[in-house]
Amino acid sequence: MMPSESDRHAWLPLGLWAAVLLALAIFAGAGTWMLENLAPFLNNFLNVAATLFGLSLILHIVLLLPIVLVHRIVSRITGLDVK
């Protein structure tokens, strides 16, 4: 489910602020510290997120065919079709 246009209007300022804060931290000399201390946590988070998205994709692929078949059978029996 994608966010609506009104939900996305604040993303650009948020992204710019995050980029500015990251750049300031790197210029302040925290680049090495961030790599040593924050990178492992970020790596773990991204691995978990990728695993969850992959499991969700597998579940959607497995359920796609049965749901389409049930939809067609119910549509044919009732004569109604929802698109």
HTML snippet that shows the backbone in 3Dmol.js (N, CA, C, O; Angstrom):
<script src="https://3Dmol.org/build/3Dmol-min.js"></script>
<div id="view" style="width:600px;height:400px;position:relative"></div>
<script>
const pdb = `
ATOM      1  N   MET A   1       0.847  -1.162   0.000  1.00  0.00           N
ATOM      2  CA  MET A   1       0.000   0.000   0.000  1.00  0.00           C
ATOM      3  C   MET A   1       0.899   1.233   0.000  1.00  0.00           C
ATOM      4  O   MET A   1       1.747   1.398   0.877  1.00  0.00           O
ATOM      5  N   MET A   2       0.705   2.070  -0.968  1.00  0.00           N
ATOM      6  CA  MET A   2       1.539   3.261  -1.098  1.00  0.00           C
ATOM      7  C   MET A   2       0.893   4.446  -0.385  1.00  0.00           C
ATOM      8  O   MET A   2      -0.331   4.578  -0.391  1.00  0.00           O
ATOM      9  N   PRO A   3       1.705   5.309   0.230  1.00  0.00           N
ATOM     10  CA  PRO A   3       1.156   6.500   0.869  1.00  0.00           C
ATOM     11  C   PRO A   3       0.611   7.469  -0.182  1.00  0.00           C
ATOM     12  O   PRO A   3       1.088   7.513  -1.316  1.00  0.00           O
ATOM     13  N   SER A   4      -0.380   8.229   0.214  1.00  0.00           N
ATOM     14  CA  SER A   4      -0.982   9.184  -0.712  1.00  0.00           C
ATOM     15  C   SER A   4      -0.062  10.387  -0.899  1.00  0.00           C
ATOM     16  O   SER A   4       0.924  10.549  -0.180  1.00  0.00           O
ATOM     17  N   GLU A   5      -0.397  11.216  -1.865  1.00  0.00           N
ATOM     18  CA  GLU A   5       0.395  12.408  -2.155  1.00  0.00           C
ATOM     19  C   GLU A   5       0.465  13.325  -0.944  1.00  0.00           C
ATOM     20  O   GLU A   5       1.516  13.902  -0.664  1.00  0.00           O
ATOM     21  N   SER A   6      -0.636  13.465  -0.226  1.00  0.00           N
ATOM     22  CA  SER A   6      -0.631  14.338   0.952  1.00  0.00           C
ATOM     23  C   SER A   6       0.247  13.763   2.066  1.00  0.00           C
ATOM     24  O   SER A   6       0.782  14.516   2.880  1.00  0.00           O
ATOM     25  N   ASP A   7       0.399  12.450   2.109  1.00  0.00           N
ATOM     26  CA  ASP A   7       1.282  11.834   3.101  1.00  0.00           C
ATOM     27  C   ASP A   7       2.751  12.014   2.734  1.00  0.00           C
ATOM     28  O   ASP A   7       3.613  12.083   3.610  1.00  0.00           O
ATOM     29  N   ARG A   8       3.031  12.089   1.430  1.00  0.00           N
ATOM     30  CA  ARG A   8       4.415  12.164   0.967  1.00  0.00           C
ATOM     31  C   ARG A   8       4.969  13.580   0.901  1.00  0.00           C
ATOM     32  O   ARG A   8       6.166  13.749   0.671  1.00  0.00           O
ATOM     33  N   HIS A   9       4.146  14.598   1.092  1.00  0.00           N
ATOM     34  CA  HIS A   9       4.631  15.970   0.902  1.00  0.00           C
ATOM     35  C   HIS A   9       5.705  16.357   1.904  1.00  0.00           C
ATOM     36  O   HIS A   9       6.493  17.259   1.618  1.00  0.00           O
ATOM     37  N   ALA A  10       5.773  15.722   3.055  1.00  0.00           N
ATOM     38  CA  ALA A  10       6.775  16.059   4.069  1.00  0.00           C
ATOM     39  C   ALA A  10       8.052  15.232   3.927  1.00  0.00           C
ATOM     40  O   ALA A  10       8.993  15.438   4.694  1.00  0.00           O
ATOM     41  N   TRP A  11       8.113  14.321   2.988  1.00  0.00           N
ATOM     42  CA  TRP A  11       9.283  13.463   2.857  1.00  0.00           C
ATOM     43  C   TRP A  11      10.522  14.215   2.404  1.00  0.00           C
ATOM     44  O   TRP A  11      11.619  13.944   2.892  1.00  0.00           O
ATOM     45  N   LEU A  12      10.370  15.152   1.483  1.00  0.00           N
ATOM     46  CA  LEU A  12      11.530  15.891   0.972  1.00  0.00           C
ATOM     47  C   LEU A  12      12.212  16.688   2.087  1.00  0.00           C
ATOM     48  O   LEU A  12      13.425  16.560   2.254  1.00  0.00           O
ATOM     49  N   PRO A  13      11.486  17.503   2.856  1.00  0.00           N
ATOM     50  CA  PRO A  13      12.169  18.203   3.953  1.00  0.00           C
ATOM     51  C   PRO A  13      12.796  17.252   4.973  1.00  0.00           C
ATOM     52  O   PRO A  13      13.887  17.518   5.478  1.00  0.00           O
ATOM     53  N   LEU A  14      12.122  16.161   5.276  1.00  0.00           N
ATOM     54  CA  LEU A  14      12.666  15.184   6.221  1.00  0.00           C
ATOM     55  C   LEU A  14      13.959  14.574   5.685  1.00  0.00           C
ATOM     56  O   LEU A  14      14.938  14.445   6.420  1.00  0.00           O
ATOM     57  N   GLY A  15      13.964  14.204   4.418  1.00  0.00           N
ATOM     58  CA  GLY A  15      15.168  13.646   3.797  1.00  0.00           C
ATOM     59  C   GLY A  15      16.313  14.644   3.764  1.00  0.00           C
ATOM     60  O   GLY A  15      17.466  14.282   3.999  1.00  0.00           O
ATOM     61  N   LEU A  16      15.995  15.898   3.474  1.00  0.00           N
ATOM     62  CA  LEU A  16      17.040  16.925   3.448  1.00  0.00           C
ATOM     63  C   LEU A  16      17.628  17.148   4.844  1.00  0.00           C
ATOM     64  O   LEU A  16      18.845  17.257   4.993  1.00  0.00           O
ATOM     65  N   TRP A  17      16.774  17.215   5.860  1.00  0.00           N
ATOM     66  CA  TRP A  17      17.267  17.380   7.224  1.00  0.00           C
ATOM     67  C   TRP A  17      18.128  16.197   7.639  1.00  0.00           C
ATOM     68  O   TRP A  17      19.175  16.382   8.259  1.00  0.00           O
ATOM     69  N   ALA A  18      17.704  14.991   7.309  1.00  0.00           N
ATOM     70  CA  ALA A  18      18.488  13.800   7.654  1.00  0.00           C
ATOM     71  C   ALA A  18      19.843  13.838   6.956  1.00  0.00           C
ATOM     72  O   ALA A  18      20.858  13.504   7.568  1.00  0.00           O
ATOM     73  N   ALA A  19      19.875  14.240   5.680  1.00  0.00           N
ATOM     74  CA  ALA A  19      21.134  14.318   4.934  1.00  0.00           C
ATOM     75  C   ALA A  19      22.053  15.380   5.529  1.00  0.00           C
ATOM     76  O   ALA A  19      23.260  15.165   5.636  1.00  0.00           O
ATOM     77  N   VAL A  20      21.491  16.521   5.915  1.00  0.00           N
ATOM     78  CA  VAL A  20      22.291  17.587   6.514  1.00  0.00           C
ATOM     79  C   VAL A  20      22.875  17.122   7.846  1.00  0.00           C
ATOM     80  O   VAL A  20      24.055  17.346   8.114  1.00  0.00           O
ATOM     81  N   LEU A  21      22.061  16.479   8.681  1.00  0.00           N
ATOM     82  CA  LEU A  21      22.564  15.996   9.970  1.00  0.00           C
ATOM     83  C   LEU A  21      23.644  14.932   9.792  1.00  0.00           C
ATOM     84  O   LEU A  21      24.635  14.925  10.522  1.00  0.00           O
ATOM     85  N   LEU A  22      23.458  14.047   8.839  1.00  0.00           N
ATOM     86  CA  LEU A  22      24.469  13.029   8.566  1.00  0.00           C
ATOM     87  C   LEU A  22      25.762  13.663   8.077  1.00  0.00           C
ATOM     88  O   LEU A  22      26.847  13.275   8.509  1.00  0.00           O
ATOM     89  N   ALA A  23      25.653  14.637   7.179  1.00  0.00           N
ATOM     90  CA  ALA A  23      26.841  15.319   6.672  1.00  0.00           C
ATOM     91  C   ALA A  23      27.566  16.052   7.798  1.00  0.00           C
ATOM     92  O   ALA A  23      28.794  16.012   7.874  1.00  0.00           O
ATOM     93  N   LEU A  24      26.814  16.722   8.674  1.00  0.00           N
ATOM     94  CA  LEU A  24      27.440  17.412   9.808  1.00  0.00           C
ATOM     95  C   LEU A  24      28.158  16.429  10.727  1.00  0.00           C
ATOM     96  O   LEU A  24      29.257  16.715  11.203  1.00  0.00           O
ATOM     97  N   ALA A  25      27.552  15.282  10.977  1.00  0.00           N
ATOM     98  CA  ALA A  25      28.191  14.279  11.832  1.00  0.00           C
ATOM     99  C   ALA A  25      29.472  13.760  11.197  1.00  0.00           C
ATOM    100  O   ALA A  25      30.468  13.562  11.893  1.00  0.00           O
ATOM    101  N   ILE A  26      29.463  13.538   9.900  1.00  0.00           N
ATOM    102  CA  ILE A  26      30.658  13.034   9.217  1.00  0.00           C
ATOM    103  C   ILE A  26      31.748  14.097   9.209  1.00  0.00           C
ATOM    104  O   ILE A  26      32.915  13.791   9.456  1.00  0.00           O
ATOM    105  N   PHE A  27      31.370  15.363   8.924  1.00  0.00           N
ATOM    106  CA  PHE A  27      32.366  16.433   8.930  1.00  0.00           C
ATOM    107  C   PHE A  27      32.903  16.705  10.329  1.00  0.00           C
ATOM    108  O   PHE A  27      34.022  17.198  10.472  1.00  0.00           O
ATOM    109  N   ALA A  28      32.130  16.396  11.358  1.00  0.00           N
ATOM    110  CA  ALA A  28      32.586  16.599  12.734  1.00  0.00           C
ATOM    111  C   ALA A  28      33.542  15.488  13.173  1.00  0.00           C
ATOM    112  O   ALA A  28      34.109  15.559  14.263  1.00  0.00           O
ATOM    113  N   GLY A  29      33.722  14.483  12.351  1.00  0.00           N
ATOM    114  CA  GLY A  29      34.675  13.433  12.665  1.00  0.00           C
ATOM    115  C   GLY A  29      34.047  12.171  13.220  1.00  0.00           C
ATOM    116  O   GLY A  29      34.753  11.306  13.739  1.00  0.00           O
ATOM    117  N   ALA A  30      32.731  12.052  13.119  1.00  0.00           N
ATOM    118  CA  ALA A  30      32.057  10.883  13.677  1.00  0.00           C
ATOM    119  C   ALA A  30      31.911   9.751  12.663  1.00  0.00           C
ATOM    120  O   ALA A  30      31.257   8.749  12.951  1.00  0.00           O
ATOM    121  N   GLY A  31      32.505   9.896  11.490  1.00  0.00           N
ATOM    122  CA  GLY A  31      32.359   8.881  10.455  1.00  0.00           C
ATOM    123  C   GLY A  31      32.883   7.521  10.874  1.00  0.00           C
ATOM    124  O   GLY A  31      32.206   6.509  10.694  1.00  0.00           O
ATOM    125  N   THR A  32      34.081   7.493  11.431  1.00  0.00           N
ATOM    126  CA  THR A  32      34.672   6.228  11.872  1.00  0.00           C
ATOM    127  C   THR A  32      33.885   5.648  13.040  1.00  0.00           C
ATOM    128  O   THR A  32      33.651   4.440  13.095  1.00  0.00           O
ATOM    129  N   TRP A  33      33.476   6.507  13.976  1.00  0.00           N
ATOM    130  CA  TRP A  33      32.695   6.044  15.125  1.00  0.00           C
ATOM    131  C   TRP A  33      31.372   5.460  14.668  1.00  0.00           C
ATOM    132  O   TRP A  33      30.932   4.429  15.176  1.00  0.00           O
ATOM    133  N   MET A  34      30.726   6.130  13.690  1.00  0.00           N
ATOM    134  CA  MET A  34      29.446   5.621  13.187  1.00  0.00           C
ATOM    135  C   MET A  34      29.629   4.265  12.509  1.00  0.00           C
ATOM    136  O   MET A  34      28.793   3.377  12.672  1.00  0.00           O
ATOM    137  N   LEU A  35      30.711   4.098  11.754  1.00  0.00           N
ATOM    138  CA  LEU A  35      30.954   2.813  11.103  1.00  0.00           C
ATOM    139  C   LEU A  35      31.165   1.706  12.122  1.00  0.00           C
ATOM    140  O   LEU A  35      30.707   0.581  11.920  1.00  0.00           O
ATOM    141  N   GLU A  36      31.844   2.009  13.198  1.00  0.00           N
ATOM    142  CA  GLU A  36      32.127   0.982  14.204  1.00  0.00           C
ATOM    143  C   GLU A  36      30.923   0.672  15.084  1.00  0.00           C
ATOM    144  O   GLU A  36      30.722  -0.480  15.468  1.00  0.00           O
ATOM    145  N   ASN A  37      30.115   1.690  15.411  1.00  0.00           N
ATOM    146  CA  ASN A  37      29.052   1.512  16.395  1.00  0.00           C
ATOM    147  C   ASN A  37      27.647   1.433  15.809  1.00  0.00           C
ATOM    148  O   ASN A  37      26.807   0.694  16.322  1.00  0.00           O
ATOM    149  N   LEU A  38      27.384   2.175  14.754  1.00  0.00           N
ATOM    150  CA  LEU A  38      26.027   2.198  14.201  1.00  0.00           C
ATOM    151  C   LEU A  38      25.829   1.248  13.028  1.00  0.00           C
ATOM    152  O   LEU A  38      24.727   0.744  12.811  1.00  0.00           O
ATOM    153  N   ALA A  39      26.890   1.006  12.277  1.00  0.00           N
ATOM    154  CA  ALA A  39      26.768   0.152  11.095  1.00  0.00           C
ATOM    155  C   ALA A  39      26.289  -1.261  11.423  1.00  0.00           C
ATOM    156  O   ALA A  39      25.453  -1.783  10.685  1.00  0.00           O
ATOM    157  N   PRO A  40      26.772  -1.914  12.492  1.00  0.00           N
ATOM    158  CA  PRO A  40      26.261  -3.261  12.791  1.00  0.00           C
ATOM    159  C   PRO A  40      24.761  -3.271  13.087  1.00  0.00           C
ATOM    160  O   PRO A  40      24.051  -4.177  12.650  1.00  0.00           O
ATOM    161  N   PHE A  41      24.275  -2.269  13.828  1.00  0.00           N
ATOM    162  CA  PHE A  41      22.847  -2.206  14.128  1.00  0.00           C
ATOM    163  C   PHE A  41      22.032  -1.941  12.865  1.00  0.00           C
ATOM    164  O   PHE A  41      20.977  -2.542  12.663  1.00  0.00           O
ATOM    165  N   LEU A  42      22.524  -1.037  12.018  1.00  0.00           N
ATOM    166  CA  LEU A  42      21.832  -0.744  10.760  1.00  0.00           C
ATOM    167  C   LEU A  42      21.838  -1.975   9.863  1.00  0.00           C
ATOM    168  O   LEU A  42      20.835  -2.270   9.213  1.00  0.00           O
ATOM    169  N   ASN A  43      22.950  -2.693   9.821  1.00  0.00           N
ATOM    170  CA  ASN A  43      23.032  -3.907   9.018  1.00  0.00           C
ATOM    171  C   ASN A  43      22.036  -4.952   9.508  1.00  0.00           C
ATOM    172  O   ASN A  43      21.350  -5.577   8.699  1.00  0.00           O
ATOM    173  N   ASN A  44      21.946  -5.149  10.818  1.00  0.00           N
ATOM    174  CA  ASN A  44      20.974  -6.100  11.371  1.00  0.00           C
ATOM    175  C   ASN A  44      19.556  -5.688  11.048  1.00  0.00           C
ATOM    176  O   ASN A  44      18.738  -6.527  10.670  1.00  0.00           O
ATOM    177  N   PHE A  45      19.248  -4.399  11.191  1.00  0.00           N
ATOM    178  CA  PHE A  45      17.909  -3.907  10.889  1.00  0.00           C
ATOM    179  C   PHE A  45      17.554  -4.147   9.423  1.00  0.00           C
ATOM    180  O   PHE A  45      16.456  -4.607   9.112  1.00  0.00           O
ATOM    181  N   LEU A  46      18.481  -3.838   8.533  1.00  0.00           N
ATOM    182  CA  LEU A  46      18.207  -4.023   7.105  1.00  0.00           C
ATOM    183  C   LEU A  46      18.079  -5.505   6.751  1.00  0.00           C
ATOM    184  O   LEU A  46      17.282  -5.860   5.883  1.00  0.00           O
ATOM    185  N   ASN A  47      18.843  -6.368   7.403  1.00  0.00           N
ATOM    186  CA  ASN A  47      18.702  -7.811   7.170  1.00  0.00           C
ATOM    187  C   ASN A  47      17.328  -8.302   7.612  1.00  0.00           C
ATOM    188  O   ASN A  47      16.693  -9.090   6.910  1.00  0.00           O
ATOM    189  N   VAL A  48      16.868  -7.843   8.767  1.00  0.00           N
ATOM    190  CA  VAL A  48      15.540  -8.234   9.253  1.00  0.00           C
ATOM    191  C   VAL A  48      14.459  -7.703   8.320  1.00  0.00           C
ATOM    192  O   VAL A  48      13.516  -8.421   7.989  1.00  0.00           O
ATOM    193  N   ALA A  49      14.590  -6.445   7.894  1.00  0.00           N
ATOM    194  CA  ALA A  49      13.598  -5.861   6.986  1.00  0.00           C
ATOM    195  C   ALA A  49      13.553  -6.630   5.662  1.00  0.00           C
ATOM    196  O   ALA A  49      12.469  -6.895   5.142  1.00  0.00           O
ATOM    197  N   ALA A  50      14.700  -6.986   5.119  1.00  0.00           N
ATOM    198  CA  ALA A  50      14.749  -7.746   3.871  1.00  0.00           C
ATOM    199  C   ALA A  50      14.119  -9.121   4.042  1.00  0.00           C
ATOM    200  O   ALA A  50      13.425  -9.608   3.149  1.00  0.00           O
ATOM    201  N   THR A  51      14.362  -9.746   5.188  1.00  0.00           N
ATOM    202  CA  THR A  51      13.763 -11.060   5.457  1.00  0.00           C
ATOM    203  C   THR A  51      12.243 -10.951   5.541  1.00  0.00           C
ATOM    204  O   THR A  51      11.526 -11.777   4.977  1.00  0.00           O
ATOM    205  N   LEU A  52      11.758  -9.939   6.238  1.00  0.00           N
ATOM    206  CA  LEU A  52      10.305  -9.765   6.353  1.00  0.00           C
ATOM    207  C   LEU A  52       9.658  -9.486   5.001  1.00  0.00           C
ATOM    208  O   LEU A  52       8.608 -10.045   4.682  1.00  0.00           O
ATOM    209  N   PHE A  53      10.286  -8.621   4.207  1.00  0.00           N
ATOM    210  CA  PHE A  53       9.736  -8.342   2.874  1.00  0.00           C
ATOM    211  C   PHE A  53       9.766  -9.594   2.004  1.00  0.00           C
ATOM    212  O   PHE A  53       8.837  -9.838   1.234  1.00  0.00           O
ATOM    213  N   GLY A  54      10.831 -10.391   2.121  1.00  0.00           N
ATOM    214  CA  GLY A  54      10.911 -11.632   1.348  1.00  0.00           C
ATOM    215  C   GLY A  54       9.841 -12.628   1.755  1.00  0.00           C
ATOM    216  O   GLY A  54       9.213 -13.249   0.897  1.00  0.00           O
ATOM    217  N   LEU A  55       9.623 -12.789   3.070  1.00  0.00           N
ATOM    218  CA  LEU A  55       8.566 -13.686   3.543  1.00  0.00           C
ATOM    219  C   LEU A  55       7.188 -13.203   3.094  1.00  0.00           C
ATOM    220  O   LEU A  55       6.332 -14.003   2.718  1.00  0.00           O
ATOM    221  N   SER A  56       6.985 -11.904   3.137  1.00  0.00           N
ATOM    222  CA  SER A  56       5.714 -11.346   2.677  1.00  0.00           C
ATOM    223  C   SER A  56       5.510 -11.623   1.182  1.00  0.00           C
ATOM    224  O   SER A  56       4.408 -11.972   0.758  1.00  0.00           O
ATOM    225  N   LEU A  57       6.561 -11.468   0.398  1.00  0.00           N
ATOM    226  CA  LEU A  57       6.472 -11.747  -1.038  1.00  0.00           C
ATOM    227  C   LEU A  57       6.140 -13.209  -1.299  1.00  0.00           C
ATOM    228  O   LEU A  57       5.295 -13.513  -2.141  1.00  0.00           O
ATOM    229  N   ILE A  58       6.796 -14.111  -0.588  1.00  0.00           N
ATOM    230  CA  ILE A  58       6.520 -15.537  -0.754  1.00  0.00           C
ATOM    231  C   ILE A  58       5.071 -15.846  -0.404  1.00  0.00           C
ATOM    232  O   ILE A  58       4.404 -16.588  -1.124  1.00  0.00           O
ATOM    233  N   LEU A  59       4.578 -15.279   0.700  1.00  0.00           N
ATOM    234  CA  LEU A  59       3.189 -15.495   1.103  1.00  0.00           C
ATOM    235  C   LEU A  59       2.221 -14.973   0.048  1.00  0.00           C
ATOM    236  O   LEU A  59       1.233 -15.637  -0.263  1.00  0.00           O
ATOM    237  N   HIS A  60       2.491 -13.795  -0.504  1.00  0.00           N
ATOM    238  CA  HIS A  60       1.617 -13.243  -1.535  1.00  0.00           C
ATOM    239  C   HIS A  60       1.621 -14.106  -2.798  1.00  0.00           C
ATOM    240  O   HIS A  60       0.574 -14.321  -3.409  1.00  0.00           O
ATOM    241  N   ILE A  61       2.783 -14.592  -3.181  1.00  0.00           N
ATOM    242  CA  ILE A  61       2.861 -15.437  -4.373  1.00  0.00           C
ATOM    243  C   ILE A  61       2.100 -16.744  -4.157  1.00  0.00           C
ATOM    244  O   ILE A  61       1.391 -17.204  -5.052  1.00  0.00           O
ATOM    245  N   VAL A  62       2.243 -17.346  -2.966  1.00  0.00           N
ATOM    246  CA  VAL A  62       1.565 -18.607  -2.668  1.00  0.00           C
ATOM    247  C   VAL A  62       0.050 -18.421  -2.660  1.00  0.00           C
ATOM    248  O   VAL A  62      -0.682 -19.289  -3.135  1.00  0.00           O
ATOM    249  N   LEU A  63      -0.425 -17.304  -2.128  1.00  0.00           N
ATOM    250  CA  LEU A  63      -1.868 -17.094  -2.003  1.00  0.00           C
ATOM    251  C   LEU A  63      -2.521 -16.493  -3.245  1.00  0.00           C
ATOM    252  O   LEU A  63      -3.748 -16.474  -3.343  1.00  0.00           O
ATOM    253  N   LEU A  64      -1.733 -16.007  -4.186  1.00  0.00           N
ATOM    254  CA  LEU A  64      -2.292 -15.348  -5.363  1.00  0.00           C
ATOM    255  C   LEU A  64      -3.188 -16.275  -6.180  1.00  0.00           C
ATOM    256  O   LEU A  64      -4.327 -15.918  -6.479  1.00  0.00           O
ATOM    257  N   LEU A  65      -2.707 -17.432  -6.536  1.00  0.00           N
ATOM    258  CA  LEU A  65      -3.477 -18.345  -7.381  1.00  0.00           C
ATOM    259  C   LEU A  65      -4.778 -18.802  -6.716  1.00  0.00           C
ATOM    260  O   LEU A  65      -5.826 -18.733  -7.358  1.00  0.00           O
ATOM    261  N   PRO A  66      -4.764 -19.264  -5.465  1.00  0.00           N
ATOM    262  CA  PRO A  66      -6.031 -19.671  -4.850  1.00  0.00           C
ATOM    263  C   PRO A  66      -7.044 -18.525  -4.755  1.00  0.00           C
ATOM    264  O   PRO A  66      -8.239 -18.744  -4.955  1.00  0.00           O
ATOM    265  N   ILE A  67      -6.587 -17.324  -4.455  1.00  0.00           N
ATOM    266  CA  ILE A  67      -7.519 -16.200  -4.344  1.00  0.00           C
ATOM    267  C   ILE A  67      -8.108 -15.860  -5.700  1.00  0.00           C
ATOM    268  O   ILE A  67      -9.300 -15.566  -5.793  1.00  0.00           O
ATOM    269  N   VAL A  68      -7.304 -15.893  -6.754  1.00  0.00           N
ATOM    270  CA  VAL A  68      -7.821 -15.613  -8.102  1.00  0.00           C
ATOM    271  C   VAL A  68      -8.838 -16.684  -8.499  1.00  0.00           C
ATOM    272  O   VAL A  68      -9.882 -16.368  -9.070  1.00  0.00           O
ATOM    273  N   LEU A  69      -8.539 -17.938  -8.202  1.00  0.00           N
ATOM    274  CA  LEU A  69      -9.480 -19.011  -8.542  1.00  0.00           C
ATOM    275  C   LEU A  69     -10.797 -18.874  -7.777  1.00  0.00           C
ATOM    276  O   LEU A  69     -11.867 -19.039  -8.362  1.00  0.00           O
ATOM    277  N   VAL A  70     -10.732 -18.577  -6.482  1.00  0.00           N
ATOM    278  CA  VAL A  70     -11.950 -18.388  -5.696  1.00  0.00           C
ATOM    279  C   VAL A  70     -12.741 -17.205  -6.232  1.00  0.00           C
ATOM    280  O   VAL A  70     -13.967 -17.274  -6.316  1.00  0.00           O
ATOM    281  N   HIS A  71     -12.067 -16.125  -6.594  1.00  0.00           N
ATOM    282  CA  HIS A  71     -12.746 -14.954  -7.145  1.00  0.00           C
ATOM    283  C   HIS A  71     -13.483 -15.297  -8.433  1.00  0.00           C
ATOM    284  O   HIS A  71     -14.637 -14.907  -8.617  1.00  0.00           O
ATOM    285  N   ARG A  72     -12.821 -16.022  -9.317  1.00  0.00           N
ATOM    286  CA  ARG A  72     -13.466 -16.390 -10.583  1.00  0.00           C
ATOM    287  C   ARG A  72     -14.644 -17.326 -10.366  1.00  0.00           C
ATOM    288  O   ARG A  72     -15.672 -17.186 -11.027  1.00  0.00           O
ATOM    289  N   ILE A  73     -14.509 -18.282  -9.446  1.00  0.00           N
ATOM    290  CA  ILE A  73     -15.610 -19.218  -9.175  1.00  0.00           C
ATOM    291  C   ILE A  73     -16.798 -18.482  -8.590  1.00  0.00           C
ATOM    292  O   ILE A  73     -17.928 -18.684  -9.033  1.00  0.00           O
ATOM    293  N   VAL A  74     -16.563 -17.628  -7.598  1.00  0.00           N
ATOM    294  CA  VAL A  74     -17.658 -16.870  -6.982  1.00  0.00           C
ATOM    295  C   VAL A  74     -18.282 -15.925  -7.985  1.00  0.00           C
ATOM    296  O   VAL A  74     -19.503 -15.768  -7.995  1.00  0.00           O
ATOM    297  N   SER A  75     -17.485 -15.287  -8.833  1.00  0.00           N
ATOM    298  CA  SER A  75     -18.023 -14.392  -9.858  1.00  0.00           C
ATOM    299  C   SER A  75     -18.896 -15.144 -10.856  1.00  0.00           C
ATOM    300  O   SER A  75     -19.945 -14.652 -11.273  1.00  0.00           O
ATOM    301  N   ARG A  76     -18.458 -16.324 -11.227  1.00  0.00           N
ATOM    302  CA  ARG A  76     -19.222 -17.109 -12.192  1.00  0.00           C
ATOM    303  C   ARG A  76     -20.527 -17.601 -11.579  1.00  0.00           C
ATOM    304  O   ARG A  76     -21.557 -17.625 -12.251  1.00  0.00           O
ATOM    305  N   ILE A  77     -20.492 -17.997 -10.298  1.00  0.00           N
ATOM    306  CA  ILE A  77     -21.705 -18.504  -9.626  1.00  0.00           C
ATOM    307  C   ILE A  77     -22.710 -17.382  -9.400  1.00  0.00           C
ATOM    308  O   ILE A  77     -23.899 -17.552  -9.669  1.00  0.00           O
ATOM    309  N   THR A  78     -22.245 -16.241  -8.909  1.00  0.00           N
ATOM    310  CA  THR A  78     -23.160 -15.159  -8.569  1.00  0.00           C
ATOM    311  C   THR A  78     -23.473 -14.249  -9.740  1.00  0.00           C
ATOM    312  O   THR A  78     -24.483 -13.547  -9.705  1.00  0.00           O
ATOM    313  N   GLY A  79     -22.660 -14.232 -10.758  1.00  0.00           N
ATOM    314  CA  GLY A  79     -22.856 -13.336 -11.902  1.00  0.00           C
ATOM    315  C   GLY A  79     -22.390 -11.916 -11.598  1.00  0.00           C
ATOM    316  O   GLY A  79     -22.598 -11.015 -12.411  1.00  0.00           O
ATOM    317  N   LEU A  80     -21.768 -11.702 -10.447  1.00  0.00           N
ATOM    318  CA  LEU A  80     -21.254 -10.388 -10.070  1.00  0.00           C
ATOM    319  C   LEU A  80     -19.742 -10.408 -10.114  1.00  0.00           C
ATOM    320  O   LEU A  80     -19.115 -11.408  -9.766  1.00  0.00           O
ATOM    321  N   ASP A  81     -19.155  -9.300 -10.544  1.00  0.00           N
ATOM    322  CA  ASP A  81     -17.707  -9.227 -10.606  1.00  0.00           C
ATOM    323  C   ASP A  81     -17.245  -7.911 -10.014  1.00  0.00           C
ATOM    324  O   ASP A  81     -17.724  -6.840 -10.387  1.00  0.00           O
ATOM    325  N   VAL A  82     -16.316  -8.006  -9.093  1.00  0.00           N
ATOM    326  CA  VAL A  82     -15.741  -6.808  -8.480  1.00  0.00           C
ATOM    327  C   VAL A  82     -14.365  -6.618  -9.047  1.00  0.00           C
ATOM    328  O   VAL A  82     -13.520  -7.509  -8.965  1.00  0.00           O
ATOM    329  N   LYS A  83     -14.134  -5.451  -9.626  1.00  0.00           N
ATOM    330  CA  LYS A  83     -12.819  -5.177 -10.243  1.00  0.00           C
ATOM    331  C   LYS A  83     -12.150  -4.060  -9.548  1.00  0.00           C
ATOM    332  O   LYS A  83     -11.039  -3.681  -9.917  1.00  0.00           O
TER     333      LYS A  83
END
`;
const viewer = $3Dmol.createViewer("view");
viewer.addModel(pdb, "pdb");
viewer.setStyle({}, {cartoon: {color: "spectrum"}});
viewer.zoomTo();
viewer.render();
</script>
